[in-house]
């Protein structure tokens, strides 16, 4: 029975979210009329389109969201994985 470790999951999710955020900001700069300005402003407190300060605020917040997801997901996964074992693998 494999357990998840917090640090690799936190790093992976944080980097994934930070990379996605950066790609979305680049997309918004290129295709301004299709950008998700209002969504970012609703999801990331302190973020306003777009200054260097608010860009970095949004980047830090996406990394913190990744850590939060790992804080919640890893213990839940380990708890339910210990209850079900390998039954979901067809064994």
N, CA, C and O atoms as CSV, one atom per row, in Angstrom:
chain,resi,resn,atom,element,x,y,z
A,1,UNK,N,N,0.846,-1.163,0.000
A,1,UNK,CA,C,0.000,0.000,0.000
A,1,UNK,C,C,0.901,1.239,0.000
A,1,UNK,O,O,1.700,1.442,0.915
A,2,UNK,N,N,0.758,2.055,-1.035
A,2,UNK,CA,C,1.583,3.248,-1.168
A,2,UNK,C,C,0.922,4.447,-0.510
A,2,UNK,O,O,-0.268,4.701,-0.695
A,3,UNK,N,N,1.712,5.176,0.257
A,3,UNK,CA,C,1.238,6.416,0.854
A,3,UNK,C,C,1.868,7.578,0.107
A,3,UNK,O,O,2.996,7.494,-0.376
A,4,UNK,N,N,1.116,8.659,0.024
A,4,UNK,CA,C,1.654,9.869,-0.576
A,4,UNK,C,C,2.432,10.653,0.470
A,4,UNK,O,O,2.068,10.676,1.646
A,5,UNK,N,N,3.497,11.288,0.031
A,5,UNK,CA,C,4.271,12.172,0.899
A,5,UNK,C,C,3.888,13.614,0.578
A,5,UNK,O,O,3.653,13.972,-0.576
A,6,UNK,N,N,3.833,14.423,1.616
A,6,UNK,CA,C,3.361,15.794,1.462
A,6,UNK,C,C,4.243,16.628,0.544
A,6,UNK,O,O,3.729,17.276,-0.368
A,7,UNK,N,N,5.548,16.629,0.756
A,7,UNK,CA,C,6.436,17.545,0.022
A,7,UNK,C,C,6.388,17.353,-1.492
A,7,UNK,O,O,6.234,18.338,-2.214
A,8,UNK,N,N,6.515,16.118,-2.008
A,8,UNK,CA,C,6.451,15.987,-3.475
A,8,UNK,C,C,5.111,16.419,-4.058
A,8,UNK,O,O,5.067,17.015,-5.134
A,9,UNK,N,N,4.029,16.125,-3.361
A,9,UNK,CA,C,2.714,16.533,-3.852
A,9,UNK,C,C,2.592,18.057,-3.795
A,9,UNK,O,O,2.105,18.672,-4.744
A,10,UNK,N,N,3.025,18.666,-2.705
A,10,UNK,CA,C,2.951,20.123,-2.570
A,10,UNK,C,C,3.783,20.815,-3.652
A,10,UNK,O,O,3.320,21.772,-4.274
A,11,UNK,N,N,5.008,20.333,-3.877
A,11,UNK,CA,C,5.842,20.926,-4.919
A,11,UNK,C,C,5.213,20.740,-6.296
A,11,UNK,O,O,5.175,21.677,-7.095
A,12,UNK,N,N,4.725,19.545,-6.573
A,12,UNK,CA,C,4.149,19.256,-7.886
A,12,UNK,C,C,2.922,20.111,-8.169
A,12,UNK,O,O,2.821,20.719,-9.235
A,13,UNK,N,N,1.994,20.160,-7.227
A,13,UNK,CA,C,0.771,20.934,-7.439
A,13,UNK,C,C,1.092,22.423,-7.496
A,13,UNK,O,O,0.526,23.140,-8.321
A,14,UNK,N,N,1.980,22.895,-6.645
A,14,UNK,CA,C,2.335,24.318,-6.645
A,14,UNK,C,C,2.988,24.735,-7.958
A,14,UNK,O,O,2.645,25.776,-8.519
A,15,UNK,N,N,3.916,23.937,-8.446
A,15,UNK,CA,C,4.581,24.254,-9.710
A,15,UNK,C,C,3.587,24.178,-10.864
A,15,UNK,O,O,3.630,25.006,-11.775
A,16,UNK,N,N,2.690,23.187,-10.833
A,16,UNK,CA,C,1.664,23.085,-11.871
A,16,UNK,C,C,0.775,24.323,-11.884
A,16,UNK,O,O,0.523,24.891,-12.947
A,17,UNK,N,N,0.298,24.749,-10.714
A,17,UNK,CA,C,-0.562,25.924,-10.644
A,17,UNK,C,C,0.185,27.201,-11.019
A,17,UNK,O,O,-0.366,28.057,-11.711
A,18,UNK,N,N,1.432,27.340,-10.571
A,18,UNK,CA,C,2.223,28.527,-10.911
A,18,UNK,C,C,2.480,28.580,-12.416
A,18,UNK,O,O,2.376,29.645,-13.025
A,19,UNK,N,N,2.810,27.451,-13.011
A,19,UNK,CA,C,3.019,27.408,-14.460
A,19,UNK,C,C,1.755,27.733,-15.230
A,19,UNK,O,O,1.795,28.460,-16.223
A,20,UNK,N,N,0.639,27.199,-14.775
A,20,UNK,CA,C,-0.644,27.493,-15.417
A,20,UNK,C,C,-0.982,28.977,-15.297
A,20,UNK,O,O,-1.466,29.590,-16.248
A,21,UNK,N,N,-0.726,29.542,-14.136
A,21,UNK,CA,C,-0.965,30.977,-13.914
A,21,UNK,C,C,-0.122,31.813,-14.877
A,21,UNK,O,O,-0.631,32.738,-15.509
A,22,UNK,N,N,1.152,31.490,-14.987
A,22,UNK,CA,C,2.041,32.245,-15.872
A,22,UNK,C,C,1.580,32.129,-17.325
A,22,UNK,O,O,1.570,33.123,-18.052
A,23,UNK,N,N,1.198,30.927,-17.750
A,23,UNK,CA,C,0.708,30.748,-19.116
A,23,UNK,C,C,-0.578,31.538,-19.356
A,23,UNK,O,O,-0.759,32.118,-20.426
A,24,UNK,N,N,-1.462,31.560,-18.375
A,24,UNK,CA,C,-2.711,32.322,-18.511
A,24,UNK,C,C,-2.460,33.820,-18.574
A,24,UNK,O,O,-3.136,34.528,-19.320
A,25,UNK,N,N,-1.504,34.309,-17.807
A,25,UNK,CA,C,-1.171,35.733,-17.866
A,25,UNK,C,C,-0.575,36.073,-19.228
A,25,UNK,O,O,-0.916,37.102,-19.811
A,26,UNK,N,N,0.303,35.228,-19.736
A,26,UNK,CA,C,0.878,35.456,-21.067
A,26,UNK,C,C,-0.222,35.455,-22.122
A,26,UNK,O,O,-0.247,36.308,-23.009
A,27,UNK,N,N,-1.128,34.490,-22.016
A,27,UNK,CA,C,-2.257,34.423,-22.941
A,27,UNK,C,C,-3.087,35.706,-22.856
A,27,UNK,O,O,-3.507,36.247,-23.879
A,28,UNK,N,N,-3.320,36.191,-21.634
A,28,UNK,CA,C,-4.083,37.412,-21.448
A,28,UNK,C,C,-3.395,38.637,-22.020
A,28,UNK,O,O,-4.063,39.564,-22.480
A,29,UNK,N,N,-2.076,38.656,-21.998
A,29,UNK,CA,C,-1.343,39.770,-22.589
A,29,UNK,C,C,-1.394,39.745,-24.112
A,29,UNK,O,O,-1.426,40.790,-24.761
A,30,UNK,N,N,-1.402,38.535,-24.674
A,30,UNK,CA,C,-1.443,38.404,-26.129
A,30,UNK,C,C,-2.870,38.608,-26.655
A,30,UNK,O,O,-3.086,39.356,-27.608
A,31,UNK,N,N,-3.827,37.943,-26.031
A,31,UNK,CA,C,-5.228,37.996,-26.454
A,31,UNK,C,C,-6.047,38.673,-25.358
A,31,UNK,O,O,-6.810,38.021,-24.645
A,32,UNK,N,N,-5.880,39.968,-25.235
A,32,UNK,CA,C,-6.472,40.719,-24.123
A,32,UNK,C,C,-7.991,40.582,-24.056
A,32,UNK,O,O,-8.557,40.533,-22.965
A,33,UNK,N,N,-8.650,40.519,-25.198
A,33,UNK,CA,C,-10.112,40.450,-25.194
A,33,UNK,C,C,-10.644,39.103,-24.709
A,33,UNK,O,O,-11.815,39.011,-24.339
A,34,UNK,N,N,-9.816,38.057,-24.701
A,34,UNK,CA,C,-10.241,36.733,-24.239
A,34,UNK,C,C,-9.685,36.375,-22.863
A,34,UNK,O,O,-9.888,35.257,-22.388
A,35,UNK,N,N,-9.004,37.287,-22.234
A,35,UNK,CA,C,-8.330,37.008,-20.960
A,35,UNK,C,C,-9.339,36.816,-19.828
A,35,UNK,O,O,-10.504,37.201,-19.933
A,36,UNK,N,N,-8.864,36.219,-18.763
A,36,UNK,CA,C,-9.693,35.906,-17.603
A,36,UNK,C,C,-9.435,36.886,-16.460
A,36,UNK,O,O,-9.284,36.467,-15.312
A,37,UNK,N,N,-9.383,38.157,-16.753
A,37,UNK,CA,C,-9.055,39.161,-15.733
A,37,UNK,C,C,-9.974,39.063,-14.530
A,37,UNK,O,O,-9.507,39.019,-13.392
A,38,UNK,N,N,-11.265,39.029,-14.771
A,38,UNK,CA,C,-12.206,39.026,-13.645
A,38,UNK,C,C,-12.107,37.736,-12.833
A,38,UNK,O,O,-12.279,37.765,-11.614
A,39,UNK,N,N,-11.836,36.618,-13.478
A,39,UNK,CA,C,-11.680,35.354,-12.744
A,39,UNK,C,C,-10.454,35.397,-11.844
A,39,UNK,O,O,-10.517,34.979,-10.688
A,40,UNK,N,N,-9.338,35.900,-12.367
A,40,UNK,CA,C,-8.126,35.996,-11.540
A,40,UNK,C,C,-8.346,36.933,-10.362
A,40,UNK,O,O,-7.908,36.656,-9.245
A,41,UNK,N,N,-9.026,38.039,-10.618
A,41,UNK,CA,C,-9.265,39.002,-9.538
A,41,UNK,C,C,-10.172,38.424,-8.465
A,41,UNK,O,O,-10.035,38.768,-7.291
A,42,UNK,N,N,-11.099,37.548,-8.851
A,42,UNK,CA,C,-11.981,36.904,-7.869
A,42,UNK,C,C,-11.260,35.807,-7.091
A,42,UNK,O,O,-11.521,35.624,-5.902
A,43,UNK,N,N,-10.360,35.080,-7.742
A,43,UNK,CA,C,-9.684,33.943,-7.111
A,43,UNK,C,C,-8.433,34.327,-6.322
A,43,UNK,O,O,-8.041,33.622,-5.391
A,44,UNK,N,N,-7.818,35.431,-6.690
A,44,UNK,CA,C,-6.542,35.817,-6.085
A,44,UNK,C,C,-6.684,37.181,-5.409
A,44,UNK,O,O,-6.620,38.208,-6.084
A,45,UNK,N,N,-6.875,37.205,-4.094
A,45,UNK,CA,C,-7.014,38.483,-3.382
A,45,UNK,C,C,-5.788,39.378,-3.601
A,45,UNK,O,O,-4.649,38.922,-3.502
A,46,UNK,N,N,-6.034,40.628,-3.893
A,46,UNK,CA,C,-4.947,41.574,-4.117
A,46,UNK,C,C,-4.474,41.638,-5.551
A,46,UNK,O,O,-3.650,42.488,-5.888
A,47,UNK,N,N,-4.976,40.756,-6.408
A,47,UNK,CA,C,-4.570,40.735,-7.813
A,47,UNK,C,C,-5.448,41.683,-8.611
A,47,UNK,O,O,-6.675,41.619,-8.536
A,48,UNK,N,N,-4.817,42.560,-9.374
A,48,UNK,CA,C,-5.510,43.433,-10.317
A,48,UNK,C,C,-4.702,43.416,-11.599
A,48,UNK,O,O,-3.472,43.429,-11.558
A,49,UNK,N,N,-5.363,43.388,-12.710
A,49,UNK,CA,C,-4.675,43.285,-14.006
A,49,UNK,C,C,-3.973,44.577,-14.314
A,49,UNK,O,O,-4.605,45.622,-14.156
A,50,UNK,N,N,-2.831,44.610,-14.704
A,50,UNK,CA,C,-1.658,43.813,-14.409
A,50,UNK,C,C,-0.513,44.764,-14.144
A,50,UNK,O,O,-0.202,45.624,-14.968
A,51,UNK,N,N,0.106,44.610,-13.005
A,51,UNK,CA,C,1.367,45.285,-12.682
A,51,UNK,C,C,2.325,44.199,-12.219
A,51,UNK,O,O,1.913,43.071,-11.949
A,52,UNK,N,N,3.599,44.540,-12.129
A,52,UNK,CA,C,4.571,43.551,-11.658
A,52,UNK,C,C,4.261,43.109,-10.233
A,52,UNK,O,O,4.400,41.934,-9.895
A,53,UNK,N,N,3.844,44.051,-9.407
A,53,UNK,CA,C,3.528,43.717,-8.017
A,53,UNK,C,C,2.373,42.736,-7.942
A,53,UNK,O,O,2.459,41.727,-7.241
A,54,UNK,N,N,1.288,43.021,-8.661
A,54,UNK,CA,C,0.137,42.120,-8.589
A,54,UNK,C,C,0.415,40.793,-9.291
A,54,UNK,O,O,-0.147,39.763,-8.915
A,55,UNK,N,N,1.285,40.811,-10.316
A,55,UNK,CA,C,1.681,39.546,-10.942
A,55,UNK,C,C,2.348,38.639,-9.918
A,55,UNK,O,O,2.025,37.455,-9.829
A,56,UNK,N,N,3.278,39.193,-9.145
A,56,UNK,CA,C,3.985,38.379,-8.148
A,56,UNK,C,C,3.081,38.004,-6.972
A,56,UNK,O,O,3.241,36.934,-6.385
A,57,UNK,N,N,2.141,38.873,-6.627
A,57,UNK,CA,C,1.154,38.508,-5.600
A,57,UNK,C,C,0.363,37.293,-6.073
A,57,UNK,O,O,0.173,36.341,-5.316
A,58,UNK,N,N,-0.094,37.322,-7.314
A,58,UNK,CA,C,-0.831,36.188,-7.869
A,58,UNK,C,C,0.008,34.933,-7.936
A,58,UNK,O,O,-0.495,33.839,-7.680
A,59,UNK,N,N,1.282,35.070,-8.276
A,59,UNK,CA,C,2.175,33.912,-8.344
A,59,UNK,C,C,2.346,33.272,-6.970
A,59,UNK,O,O,2.264,32.051,-6.834
A,60,UNK,N,N,2.583,34.090,-5.960
A,60,UNK,CA,C,2.734,33.570,-4.591
A,60,UNK,C,C,1.437,32.905,-4.140
A,60,UNK,O,O,1.467,31.844,-3.516
A,61,UNK,N,N,0.301,33.523,-4.454
A,61,UNK,CA,C,-0.973,32.951,-4.039
A,61,UNK,C,C,-1.256,31.616,-4.726
A,61,UNK,O,O,-1.814,30.714,-4.101
A,62,UNK,N,N,-0.885,31.473,-5.988
A,62,UNK,CA,C,-1.095,30.179,-6.648
A,62,UNK,C,C,-0.214,29.100,-6.018
A,62,UNK,O,O,-0.634,27.950,-5.891
A,63,UNK,N,N,0.996,29.467,-5.629
A,63,UNK,CA,C,1.867,28.499,-4.951
A,63,UNK,C,C,1.265,28.107,-3.605
A,63,UNK,O,O,1.282,26.933,-3.234
A,64,UNK,N,N,0.735,29.084,-2.875
A,64,UNK,CA,C,0.097,28.781,-1.591
A,64,UNK,C,C,-1.157,27.925,-1.771
A,64,UNK,O,O,-1.441,27.062,-0.940
A,65,UNK,N,N,-1.907,28.156,-2.846
A,65,UNK,CA,C,-3.051,27.290,-3.140
A,65,UNK,C,C,-2.583,25.849,-3.365
A,65,UNK,O,O,-3.249,24.908,-2.932
A,66,UNK,N,N,-1.456,25.674,-4.030
A,66,UNK,CA,C,-0.918,24.333,-4.243
A,66,UNK,C,C,-0.557,23.644,-2.940
A,66,UNK,O,O,-0.815,22.453,-2.768
A,67,UNK,N,N,0.041,24.392,-2.024
A,67,UNK,CA,C,0.380,23.830,-0.710
A,67,UNK,C,C,-0.889,23.472,0.046
A,67,UNK,O,O,-0.960,22.420,0.681
A,68,UNK,N,N,-1.891,24.344,-0.020
A,68,UNK,CA,C,-3.172,24.069,0.643
A,68,UNK,C,C,-3.819,22.797,0.080
A,68,UNK,O,O,-4.302,21.955,0.838
A,69,UNK,N,N,-3.825,22.664,-1.231
A,69,UNK,CA,C,-4.399,21.456,-1.845
A,69,UNK,C,C,-3.674,20.219,-1.340
A,69,UNK,O,O,-4.315,19.222,-1.011
A,70,UNK,N,N,-2.351,20.267,-1.273
A,70,UNK,CA,C,-1.589,19.119,-0.778
A,70,UNK,C,C,-1.888,18.853,0.695
A,70,UNK,O,O,-1.991,17.696,1.105
A,71,UNK,N,N,-2.028,19.912,1.496
A,71,UNK,CA,C,-2.355,19.742,2.922
A,71,UNK,C,C,-3.676,19.011,3.119
A,71,UNK,O,O,-3.825,18.238,4.066
A,72,UNK,N,N,-4.619,19.247,2.243
A,72,UNK,CA,C,-5.920,18.596,2.357
A,72,UNK,C,C,-5.911,17.236,1.667
A,72,UNK,O,O,-6.403,16.256,2.227
A,73,UNK,N,N,-5.355,17.166,0.456
A,73,UNK,CA,C,-5.446,15.965,-0.353
A,73,UNK,C,C,-4.620,14.795,0.177
A,73,UNK,O,O,-5.109,13.667,0.226
A,74,UNK,N,N,-3.383,15.051,0.573
A,74,UNK,CA,C,-2.494,13.959,0.983
A,74,UNK,C,C,-3.047,13.179,2.176
A,74,UNK,O,O,-3.097,11.952,2.102
A,75,UNK,N,N,-3.465,13.821,3.270
A,75,UNK,CA,C,-4.030,13.034,4.373
A,75,UNK,C,C,-5.321,12.312,3.989
A,75,UNK,O,O,-5.552,11.184,4.423
A,76,UNK,N,N,-6.164,12.957,3.176
A,76,UNK,CA,C,-7.389,12.290,2.738
A,76,UNK,C,C,-7.070,11.060,1.902
A,76,UNK,O,O,-7.656,9.998,2.106
A,77,UNK,N,N,-6.147,11.201,0.967
A,77,UNK,CA,C,-5.751,10.065,0.137
A,77,UNK,C,C,-5.189,8.939,0.993
A,77,UNK,O,O,-5.580,7.782,0.840
A,78,UNK,N,N,-4.277,9.276,1.889
A,78,UNK,CA,C,-3.670,8.245,2.731
A,78,UNK,C,C,-4.696,7.575,3.625
A,78,UNK,O,O,-4.624,6.365,3.842
A,79,UNK,N,N,-5.648,8.330,4.147
A,79,UNK,CA,C,-6.695,7.758,4.991
A,79,UNK,C,C,-7.548,6.763,4.200
A,79,UNK,O,O,-7.734,5.622,4.625
A,80,UNK,N,N,-8.059,7.199,3.057
A,80,UNK,CA,C,-8.933,6.324,2.286
A,80,UNK,C,C,-8.173,5.184,1.626
A,80,UNK,O,O,-8.724,4.101,1.433
A,81,UNK,N,N,-6.921,5.417,1.283
A,81,UNK,CA,C,-6.106,4.343,0.716
A,81,UNK,C,C,-5.850,3.260,1.758
A,81,UNK,O,O,-5.812,2.077,1.417
A,82,UNK,N,N,-5.673,3.640,3.019
A,82,UNK,CA,C,-5.459,2.636,4.068
A,82,UNK,C,C,-6.732,1.843,4.328
A,82,UNK,O,O,-6.654,0.690,4.753
A,83,UNK,N,N,-7.903,2.429,4.085
A,83,UNK,CA,C,-9.179,1.747,4.271
A,83,UNK,C,C,-9.513,0.790,3.147
A,83,UNK,O,O,-10.046,-0.295,3.382
A,84,UNK,N,N,-9.198,1.194,1.918
A,84,UNK,CA,C,-9.574,0.365,0.763
A,84,UNK,C,C,-8.450,-0.554,0.320
A,84,UNK,O,O,-8.705,-1.562,-0.339
A,85,UNK,N,N,-7.237,-0.237,0.661
A,85,UNK,CA,C,-6.112,-1.071,0.268
A,85,UNK,C,C,-5.992,-1.132,-1.241
A,85,UNK,O,O,-6.114,-0.120,-1.932
A,86,UNK,N,N,-5.750,-2.344,-1.746
A,86,UNK,CA,C,-5.579,-2.535,-3.193
A,86,UNK,C,C,-6.846,-3.039,-3.850
A,86,UNK,O,O,-6.789,-3.542,-4.972
A,87,UNK,N,N,-7.984,-2.922,-3.194
A,87,UNK,CA,C,-9.224,-3.427,-3.772
A,87,UNK,C,C,-9.577,-2.737,-5.082
A,87,UNK,O,O,-10.190,-3.361,-5.949
A,88,UNK,N,N,-9.214,-1.484,-5.252
A,88,UNK,CA,C,-9.564,-0.792,-6.480
A,88,UNK,C,C,-8.682,-1.240,-7.652
A,88,UNK,O,O,-8.997,-0.937,-8.803
A,89,UNK,N,N,-7.604,-1.942,-7.387
A,89,UNK,CA,C,-6.721,-2.418,-8.451
A,89,UNK,C,C,-7.171,-3.753,-8.996
A,89,UNK,O,O,-6.508,-4.315,-9.867
A,90,UNK,N,N,-8.282,-4.277,-8.505
A,90,UNK,CA,C,-8.800,-5.546,-9.007
A,90,UNK,C,C,-8.175,-6.756,-8.371
A,90,UNK,O,O,-8.263,-7.855,-8.918
A,91,UNK,N,N,-7.546,-6.586,-7.228
A,91,UNK,CA,C,-6.900,-7.729,-6.552
A,91,UNK,C,C,-7.784,-8.289,-5.496
A,91,UNK,O,O,-7.411,-9.251,-4.824
